[in-house]
Amino acid sequence: MTSRPSAHTGASDTWLHEQAAAAPVGGTSIRMTVGSNEGVMLDDLRKPRTLMAARGFDASLDVYAGGHDHCCWAAAPMEGLAALPERA
């Protein structure tokens, strides 16, 4: 990853999209979670998820019913860990 994200004006790709386009494809799984009521954030995550999947990343985007809310985020880390494959 390079540099820090700046305020997104909507006129160009987001910092995350730029990083996804430049990242080397490896054995990394990427899981993103966003609320259906989070406005532009939903599209800002759909675009890099689509790009990463097309490039060969194991990338997912889970959309929950809700907004930018800690209560809605509470289950996401546990769901992400539960989705990991078991290791011997």
MARBA-3410 file (N, C-alpha, C, O; in Angstrom, 1 decimal):
88
0.8,-1.2,0.0,0.0,0.0,0.0,0.9,1.2,0.0,2.0,1.3,0.6 ~ 0.4,2.2,-0.7,1.2,3.5,-0.7,0.4,4.6,-0.2,-0.9,4.7,-0.4 ~ 1.1,5.6,0.4,0.5,6.8,0.9,-0.7,6.6,1.7,-1.1,5.5,2.0 ~ -1.3,7.8,2.1,-2.5,7.7,2.9,-3.7,8.2,2.1,-3.5,9.0,1.2 ~ -4.9,7.7,2.4,-6.0,8.1,1.7,-6.3,9.6,2.0,-6.1,10.1,3.1
-6.9,10.3,1.0,-7.3,11.7,1.2,-8.8,11.7,1.1,-9.4,10.7,0.7 ~ -9.4,12.9,1.3,-10.8,13.1,1.1,-11.2,12.7,-0.3,-10.5,13.2,-1.3 ~ -12.2,11.9,-0.5,-12.6,11.5,-1.8,-13.7,12.4,-2.4,-14.7,12.7,-1.7 ~ -13.4,12.9,-3.6,-14.3,13.9,-4.2,-15.4,13.2,-5.1,-16.3,13.9,-5.5 ~ -15.2,12.0,-5.4,-16.1,11.3,-6.3,-15.7,11.4,-7.8,-16.3,10.8,-8.6
-14.7,12.3,-8.0,-14.3,12.6,-9.4,-13.3,11.5,-10.0,-13.2,11.4,-11.2 ~ -12.8,10.7,-9.1,-11.8,9.7,-9.6,-12.0,8.4,-8.7,-12.8,8.4,-7.8 ~ -11.2,7.4,-9.0,-11.2,6.2,-8.2,-10.8,6.5,-6.8,-10.0,7.4,-6.6 ~ -11.3,5.7,-5.9,-10.9,5.9,-4.5,-9.5,5.4,-4.2,-8.9,4.6,-5.1 ~ -8.9,5.8,-3.1,-7.6,5.3,-2.8,-7.6,3.7,-2.7,-6.6,3.1,-3.1
-8.6,3.2,-2.1,-8.7,1.7,-2.0,-8.7,1.0,-3.4,-8.1,0.0,-3.6 ~ -9.5,1.6,-4.3,-9.5,1.1,-5.7,-8.1,1.1,-6.3,-7.7,0.2,-7.0 ~ -7.4,2.2,-6.1,-6.1,2.4,-6.7,-5.1,1.3,-6.1,-4.3,0.8,-6.8 ~ -5.3,1.1,-4.8,-4.4,0.1,-4.1,-4.7,-1.3,-4.6,-3.8,-2.1,-4.9 ~ -6.0,-1.6,-4.8,-6.5,-2.9,-5.3,-5.9,-3.1,-6.8,-5.6,-4.3,-7.1
-5.9,-2.1,-7.6,-5.4,-2.2,-8.9,-3.9,-2.5,-9.0,-3.4,-3.1,-9.9 ~ -3.2,-2.0,-8.0,-1.7,-2.1,-8.0,-1.2,-3.3,-7.2,0.0,-3.7,-7.3 ~ -2.0,-3.9,-6.3,-1.5,-4.9,-5.4,-1.2,-6.2,-6.1,-1.9,-6.6,-7.1 ~ -0.1,-6.9,-5.7,0.2,-8.2,-6.3,-0.8,-9.2,-5.8,-1.2,-9.2,-4.6 ~ -1.3,-10.1,-6.7,-2.2,-11.1,-6.3,-1.5,-12.2,-5.6,-0.5,-12.7,-6.1
-2.0,-12.6,-4.4,-1.4,-13.7,-3.7,-2.5,-14.5,-3.0,-3.6,-14.5,-3.4 ~ -2.1,-15.2,-2.0,-3.0,-16.0,-1.2,-3.8,-15.3,-0.1,-4.0,-15.9,0.9 ~ -4.1,-14.1,-0.4,-4.8,-13.3,0.6,-6.3,-13.3,0.4,-6.8,-13.1,-0.8 ~ -7.1,-13.4,1.4,-8.5,-13.3,1.3,-8.9,-11.9,1.9,-8.4,-11.5,2.9 ~ -9.8,-11.2,1.2,-10.2,-9.9,1.6,-11.7,-9.9,1.8,-12.4,-10.2,0.9
-12.1,-9.5,3.0,-13.5,-9.5,3.3,-13.9,-8.0,3.7,-13.3,-7.5,4.6 ~ -14.8,-7.5,3.0,-15.3,-6.1,3.4,-16.8,-6.2,3.8,-17.5,-7.0,3.2 ~ -17.2,-5.3,4.7,-18.5,-5.3,5.1,-19.0,-3.8,5.1,-18.3,-2.9,5.6 ~ -20.2,-3.6,4.6,-20.7,-2.2,4.6,-22.2,-2.3,4.7,-22.9,-3.3,4.4 ~ -22.8,-1.2,5.3,-24.2,-1.1,5.4,-24.9,-0.6,4.2,-24.4,0.2,3.4
-26.1,-1.1,4.0,-26.9,-0.8,2.8,-27.3,0.7,2.8,-27.7,1.3,1.8 ~ -27.3,1.3,4.0,-27.6,2.7,4.1,-26.4,3.7,4.2,-26.6,4.8,4.7 ~ -25.3,3.2,3.8,-24.0,4.0,3.9,-23.7,4.8,2.7,-22.6,5.3,2.5 ~ -24.7,5.0,1.8,-24.6,5.9,0.7,-23.4,5.6,-0.2,-23.3,4.4,-0.7 ~ -22.6,6.5,-0.5,-21.5,6.4,-1.5,-20.5,5.3,-1.0,-19.8,4.7,-1.9
-20.4,5.0,0.3,-19.4,4.0,0.7,-19.7,2.6,0.1,-18.8,1.8,-0.2 ~ -21.0,2.3,-0.2,-21.4,1.1,-0.8,-20.8,0.9,-2.2,-20.2,-0.1,-2.5 ~ -20.9,1.9,-3.0,-20.3,1.9,-4.3,-18.8,2.0,-4.3,-18.1,1.3,-5.1 ~ -18.3,2.7,-3.3,-16.8,2.8,-3.1,-16.2,1.5,-2.8,-15.0,1.3,-3.0 ~ -17.0,0.6,-2.2,-16.4,-0.8,-1.9,-16.8,-1.8,-3.0,-16.1,-2.8,-3.2
-17.9,-1.6,-3.7,-18.3,-2.5,-4.7,-17.3,-2.5,-5.9,-16.9,-3.6,-6.4 ~ -16.8,-1.3,-6.2,-15.8,-1.2,-7.3,-14.5,-1.9,-7.1,-14.1,-2.7,-7.9 ~ -13.9,-1.7,-5.9,-12.6,-2.4,-5.7,-12.8,-3.9,-5.5,-12.0,-4.7,-5.8 ~ -14.0,-4.3,-4.9,-14.3,-5.7,-4.8,-14.4,-6.4,-6.1,-13.8,-7.5,-6.3 ~ -15.1,-5.8,-7.1,-15.2,-6.3,-8.4,-13.8,-6.4,-9.1,-13.5,-7.4,-9.7
-13.0,-5.4,-8.9,-11.7,-5.3,-9.5,-10.8,-6.4,-8.9,-10.2,-7.2,-9.7 ~ -10.9,-6.6,-7.6,-10.0,-7.6,-7.0,-10.4,-9.0,-7.4,-9.6,-9.8,-7.7 ~ -11.7,-9.3,-7.5,-12.2,-10.6,-7.9,-11.8,-10.8,-9.3,-11.4,-12.0,-9.7 ~ -11.9,-9.8,-10.2,-11.5,-10.0,-11.6,-9.9,-10.3,-11.7,-9.5,-10.9,-12.6 ~ -9.2,-9.7,-10.8,-7.7,-9.9,-10.8,-7.3,-11.2,-10.2,-6.1,-11.6,-10.2
-8.2,-11.9,-9.5,-7.9,-13.2,-8.9,-7.8,-13.3,-7.4,-7.5,-14.3,-6.9 ~ -8.1,-12.2,-6.8,-8.2,-12.2,-5.3,-9.4,-12.9,-4.8,-10.4,-13.0,-5.5 ~ -9.3,-13.5,-3.7,-10.5,-14.1,-3.0,-11.1,-12.9,-2.2,-10.7,-12.6,-1.1 ~ -12.0,-12.2,-2.8,-12.5,-11.0,-2.2,-14.0,-11.1,-2.1,-14.7,-11.5,-3.0 ~ -14.6,-10.6,-1.0,-16.0,-10.6,-0.8,-16.5,-9.3,-0.2,-15.7,-8.6,0.5
-17.7,-8.9,-0.5,-18.3,-7.8,0.1,-19.7,-8.2,0.7,-20.6,-8.6,-0.1 ~ -19.8,-8.1,2.0,-21.0,-8.4,2.6,-21.8,-7.1,2.9,-21.2,-6.1,3.5 ~ -23.0,-7.0,2.5,-23.8,-5.8,2.7,-24.9,-6.2,3.7,-25.7,-7.1,3.5 ~ -24.9,-5.5,4.9,-25.9,-5.7,5.9,-27.0,-4.6,5.9,-26.7,-3.5,5.4 ~ -28.1,-4.8,6.4,-29.2,-3.8,6.4,-28.9,-2.9,7.6,-29.0,-3.3,8.7
-28.5,-1.7,7.3,-28.2,-0.7,8.3,-27.3,0.3,7.7,-27.0,0.5,6.5 ~ -26.8,1.1,8.7,-25.9,2.3,8.3,-24.5,2.2,8.9,-24.1,1.1,9.2 ~ -23.9,3.3,9.1,-22.6,3.4,9.6,-22.7,3.4,11.2,-22.8,4.4,11.8 ~ -22.8,2.2,11.7,-23.3,2.0,13.1,-22.5,0.9,13.7,-22.4,-0.2,13.2 ~ -21.9,1.2,14.9,-21.1,0.2,15.6,-22.0,-1.1,16.0,-21.4,-2.2,16.0
-23.2,-0.9,16.2,-24.1,-2.1,16.5,-24.1,-3.0,15.3,-24.1,-4.2,15.5 ~ -24.2,-2.5,14.1,-24.2,-3.3,12.9,-22.9,-4.0,12.7,-22.8,-5.0,12.1 ~ -21.8,-3.4,13.1,-20.5,-3.9,12.9,-20.1,-5.0,13.9,-19.2,-5.8,13.6 ~ -20.8,-5.1,15.0,-20.4,-6.0,16.0,-20.2,-7.5,15.6,-19.2,-8.1,16.1 ~ -21.0,-8.0,14.7,-20.8,-9.4,14.3,-19.8,-9.6,13.2,-19.4,-10.8,13.0
-19.5,-8.6,12.5,-18.6,-8.8,11.3,-17.3,-9.5,11.6,-16.9,-10.4,10.8 ~ -16.5,-9.1,12.6,-15.2,-9.8,12.9,-15.4,-11.3,13.2,-14.6,-12.1,12.7 ~ -16.4,-11.6,13.9,-16.7,-13.0,14.3,-17.1,-13.8,13.0,-16.7,-14.9,12.8 ~ -18.0,-13.2,12.2,-18.4,-13.8,11.0,-17.2,-14.0,10.0,-17.1,-15.1,9.4 ~ -16.3,-13.1,10.0,-15.1,-13.2,9.1,-14.2,-14.3,9.6,-13.7,-15.1,8.8
-14.0,-14.4,10.9,-13.2,-15.5,11.5,-13.8,-16.8,11.3,-13.1,-17.8,11.0 ~ -15.1,-16.9,11.4,-15.8,-18.2,11.2,-15.7,-18.6,9.7,-15.8,-19.8,9.5 ~ -15.6,-17.7,8.8,-15.5,-18.1,7.4,-14.1,-18.5,7.0,-14.0,-19.1,5.9 ~ -13.1,-18.4,7.9,-11.8,-18.9,7.5,-11.7,-20.4,7.5,-12.4,-21.0,8.3 ~ -11.0,-21.0,6.6,-10.9,-22.4,6.6,-10.1,-22.9,7.8,-9.2,-22.2,8.3
-10.4,-24.1,8.3,-9.7,-24.7,9.4,-8.3,-25.1,8.9,-8.1,-25.5,7.8 ~ -7.4,-24.9,9.8,-6.0,-25.4,9.6,-5.7,-26.6,10.4,-6.1,-26.7,11.6 ~ -5.0,-27.5,9.8,-4.6,-28.7,10.5,-3.5,-28.5,11.5,-3.1,-29.4,12.2
END
